[in-house]
Amino acid sequence: MKIIFAIVPILFLYYMSTFAAHNWRRRNKLAAVGIVLIALSAAVLPIILIFLG
Protein backbone atom coordinates (compact mmCIF):
# COMPACT_ATOMS: atom_id res chain seq x y z
CA MET A 1 0.00 0.00 0.00
CA LYS A 2 2.89 2.35 0.73
CA ILE A 3 4.13 1.94 -2.82
CA ILE A 4 0.82 3.24 -4.20
CA PHE A 5 1.04 6.31 -2.00
CA ALA A 6 4.61 6.82 -3.21
CA ILE A 7 3.75 6.46 -6.90
CA VAL A 8 0.84 8.91 -6.92
CA PRO A 9 2.94 11.96 -5.91
CA ILE A 10 5.56 11.02 -8.50
CA LEU A 11 2.89 10.87 -11.21
CA PHE A 12 1.58 14.21 -10.02
CA LEU A 13 5.11 15.61 -10.22
CA TYR A 14 5.44 14.32 -13.80
CA TYR A 15 2.12 15.89 -14.80
CA MET A 16 3.01 19.24 -13.25
CA SER A 17 6.49 19.24 -14.79
CA THR A 18 5.03 18.78 -18.27
CA PHE A 19 2.66 21.68 -17.57
CA ALA A 20 5.62 23.78 -16.39
CA ALA A 21 7.56 22.89 -19.54
CA HIS A 22 4.58 24.01 -21.61
CA ASN A 23 4.54 27.36 -19.79
CA TRP A 24 8.32 27.69 -20.18
CA ARG A 25 8.03 27.29 -23.96
CA ARG A 26 5.22 29.86 -24.03
CA ARG A 27 7.63 32.39 -22.43
CA ASN A 28 5.74 32.37 -19.14
CA LYS A 29 8.80 31.67 -17.03
CA LEU A 30 7.48 32.90 -13.68
CA ALA A 31 4.47 30.60 -13.87
CA ALA A 32 6.73 27.69 -14.79
CA VAL A 33 8.99 28.27 -11.79
CA GLY A 34 5.99 28.55 -9.48
CA ILE A 35 4.49 25.33 -10.81
CA VAL A 36 7.77 23.48 -10.30
CA LEU A 37 8.07 24.70 -6.70
CA ILE A 38 4.49 23.76 -5.87
CA ALA A 39 4.82 20.37 -7.55
CA LEU A 40 8.05 19.53 -5.76
CA SER A 41 6.64 20.41 -2.36
CA ALA A 42 3.40 18.54 -3.06
CA ALA A 43 5.23 15.44 -4.30
CA VAL A 44 8.00 15.25 -1.71
CA LEU A 45 5.96 15.89 1.43
CA PRO A 46 3.81 12.71 1.26
CA ILE A 47 6.87 10.59 0.51
CA ILE A 48 8.67 12.01 3.54
CA LEU A 49 5.63 11.48 5.74
CA ILE A 50 5.12 7.90 4.55
CA PHE A 51 8.67 6.63 4.77
CA LEU A 52 10.03 8.73 7.64
CA GLY A 53 6.89 9.43 9.60
C-alpha positions in Angstrom: 0.0 0.0 0.0 2.9 2.4 0.7 4.1 1.9 -2.8 0.8 3.2 -4.2 1.0 6.3 -2.0 4.6 6.8 -3.2 3.8 6.5 -6.9 0.8 8.9 -6.9 2.9 12.0 -5.9 5.6 11.0 -8.5 2.9 10.9 -11.2 1.6 14.2 -10.0 5.1 15.6 -10.2 5.4 14.3 -13.8 2.1 15.9 -14.8 3.0 19.2 -13.3 6.5 19.2 -14.8 5.0 18.8 -18.3 2.7 21.7 -17.6 5.6 23.8 -16.4 7.6 22.9 -19.5 4.6 24.0 -21.6 4.5 27.4 -19.8 8.3 27.7 -20.2 8.0 27.3 -24.0 5.2 29.9 -24.0 7.6 32.4 -22.4 5.7 32.4 -19.1 8.8 31.7 -17.0 7.5 32.9 -13.7 4.5 30.6 -13.9 6.7 27.7 -14.8 9.0 28.3 -11.8 6.0 28.6 -9.5 4.5 25.3 -10.8 7.8 23.5 -10.3 8.1 24.7 -6.7 4.5 23.8 -5.9 4.8 20.4 -7.6 8.1 19.5 -5.8 6.6 20.4 -2.4 3.4 18.5 -3.1 5.2 15.4 -4.3 8.0 15.2 -1.7 6.0 15.9 1.4 3.8 12.7 1.3 6.9 10.6 0.5 8.7 12.0 3.5 5.6 11.5 5.7 5.1 7.9 4.5 8.7 6.6 4.8 10.0 8.7 7.6 6.9 9.4 9.6 
